[in-house]
Amino acid sequence: MDLALVFMVLMGVSVLAYVVLDGYDLGVGMLMPAAGADEQSVMVSSIGPFWDANETWLVLGIGILLVAFPRAHGVVLGALYLPVVAMLIGLMFRGVAFEFRMKALGWHRELWNGLFWAGSFLASFSQGLMLGRYITGFAPGFGYYAFAVVVGAAVCGGYVLLGATWLVLKTEGALQRKALAWSRWGLAWVALGVGLVSLATPLVSETVRAKWFDFPRTLALMALPAACVAAGWAVWRSTGRIARGGGGGDWQPFAGAVAIFAIAFLGLAYSLYPYVVIDRLTIWEAAAHPSSLRVVLAGAIVVLPFIAAYTVISYRVFRGKARGGLYD
């Protein structure tokens, strides 16, 4: 068994799970200022049972990077020290604000709502900044940093898409109509983000360029961008149908948004493989000793089913439309 490859897959699945699950509640947090007080109560109720547990997948992904790929952990977190700190500060702001807003009244609640938004935005933007720096191989220069800032903004828009489509699924009435409009705005930002990343990786790395543009050998790979466009069209079409009162299928916009992220993630994984740090460290060069990986794998086999089962059960128990007042 290729243990390094196994852990790379586990880390990839953990990161994707975090991006989708925590992405929608970060998106809901960023949409808070655009809603009224009663609508904010419903929005908070829609993510309340899930948001804290969603961050478990981030801990798992970073833990795998540290334990299974220690050399890459040093390179990646060393280069991304400041945005990682900013992300953690944002997550702390968000956690504290979520708890304190329940006890606050009047302008104090507005203050904590603002901090909840600020924490959500800071965490989201920092993650996008990290992605922008990572896919360019941490190259120095103003242009690379400017690119990372634009990717950061695009990731915020992507999380807004996930959050808005989640609200389409979990709410109804006027708030759902607002969420439908927010979904289309977020979809435009996702298109920008996917386009930028798709252009940047081949320009930065000759290895990536050969993987995607060695025609006709790579012609079949065009199915991935085609599928991503199809998923985006499905989100656009389903939000339009619901807005016109088509009824039913409230889950379709969120499913389409998740599909966009999954397809884009698959394309990025193909572009980077077999590197953990693009064109610098392969999976096997960065991996820990096989004896260490075997011990960690035994622990993962025990822990992962519990995390997955808890996630499935919690979403099943709290399914259905959200109601306001649960966290007030």
Secondary structure, DSSP 8 states (H G I E B T S, - for coil): --HHHHHHHHHHHHHHHHHHHHHHHHHHHHHGGGS-HHHHHHHHHHHTTTHHHHTHHHHHHHHHHHHH-HHHHHHHHHHTHHHHHHHHHHHHHHHHHHHHHTT--THHHHHHHHHHHHHHHHHHHHHHHHHHHHHTTT--SHHHHHHHHHHHHHHHHHHHHHHHHHHHHH--HHHHHHHHHHHHHHHHHHHHHHHHHHHHHHHH-HHHHHHHHSTTTTGGGGHHHHHHHHHHHHHHHHHHHHHTT--S-TTHHHHHHHHHHHHHHHHHHHHHTTEEETTTEEHHHH---HHHHHHHHHHHHHHHHHHHHHHHHHHHHT-S---TTTT-
